[in-house]
Amino acid sequence: MSEPQTPPSSPVLEFANTRWRVRRPKPFVLVIEGELGAEGKVSDYLHEQLLLPEWREAFYQLVDATGLVVCLNLHTQHPTYRDVRGRSSKGRLSQGEYYHHDGCSGPTKPRFVEIRCPVQPQTRGVATAVAPHHAVVAAMLQVLPAELAATPALLELLREQDLSPMAVSQMSDAALDQLQGLITRTVRRKLNAEGARAYFRQVDVAADAYFEPWALGESRIIANANAGVTMQHRRAYQAPHTGGVANGHLVKRWPNEELLLPGQVLDPAFIAALCSEEDEDRDGKGGPACYLGPH
């Protein structure tokens, strides 16, 4: 098995015995546009090449090291995808509109989450913002409104702890989760829905999030919990959310846990726990999601 080889600025990635057209719009993003010399070709290159058993772990390590790998011009109807369950309301933010990891309510999180925009008649108008975890938390502090920073819990924390960008960049994942949960709960309590959306739009900018419109036939494989560049993502409205607008749908899966290699066995309890966490996001009902509750 050979490792993926490409200089950071190269437009070509050599991997899986194939040369791929790629670009790197941000340091933590690798966009694969398709096979070099096969422009316009319709194929399921993710499953037919990148995720074959002999290449899969090397591809996963590429995602680990990068943060976000985007596959464009990808045509697949693989049966492991399911509809994204989260919905947004006009009166409050849904859980998925806050930056989060998948599976954050349990001790074990999926290694990656793959979110996909299938080929469909209706385009996708709602964006998905993706950024490194440390950058998200640092940005949440940077653009925090003064009236929120003055709330008792946050004011005490800001006085007692060094929360400079450098300090945040060195925090453990557990410390980041705790700090982020406190800020998110404060935003949720103190700001109305559109005020909170406006705040997170500022966070997107300050975190230098990947914020490209969805293309039909696009998959985003996001490093969700790993030893590399751990990311977070959120459903992001760029205009007031009034409802009633036709919008393409997304599907998702946890490929490392659900797309099994020969000899591997699905852990139904783990998958059921992850899916029940998503159920809390449906129409804003259910208990508080993990990224709003105490960490």
C-alpha angles and dihedrals in degrees: 000000000000125000121242109268125201135126112244092255099037118120090213130069118195108209139136091013089299137101112230131198106237143165134190110217091173133015091254096045131079115184116199110199097181143279116329110254093015099089111161093019115138112221146136093239092160094066099024094052121358097047099039110130094253093053103029102094092044089052091048089051089053088056090046091054096041106039100219128032115189120200114199130189089026118154115193141142096188110167096228095078121096133184119278103249104204120108131186129223130205093235102053141006116267117232092254092062091069118079108263149150119240112252097019095145093071137054092249122057127189113263093231139004118212115204117189137190105210123214102268140147095258122062122227112254100176114082129223113218118207126186140151114280095239091049092050094053093044089051092048088057094042096056097033108136115245093241090057093045087054094060110114098248095047095039091056092047094048091051097047104039135055103242098169116140090257092052092047091050089060097048121115119247090253092053091047091051092051094048093044092049091053093050093044093051090049092051090048093051099041105037130059119234098272092041090054091047090052090051093052091048086060089048090053090056096043092048091048088232122192100254111169124148114257117261120209108257094026127137125192116200106198124195098235106172120356146113092270133055104338113203138193130208140193141185104254129200114198095192133038109293106238100155129223095087119128110242136175117247132237132220129202148183141176098244099190091054101032106033098069130203121219109290095019121120126212115243100223094185092055093047091046090052091051092048092048088054088056090050089066087065096057109116090335092289130130131046125320113293119241095261091056098042129072114293 
